């Protein structure tokens, strides 16, 4: 919002915030989370491509 109360289409400031219990170099922690997100995306795409969402998710009797 500008000083006249007009809501801005594009914000003046963008913020990315992370809360974690991991210790170490902050940039390394961000890279770890990005790697996890990439892995999750691959997993989702494989499930969709193989139509695995339709498989029963309950326990099977053996």
Secondary structure, DSSP 8 states (H G I E B T S, - for coil): --TTS---SS-S--------S--S-HHHHHHHHHHHHHHHHHHHHHHHHTTGGGS--S----
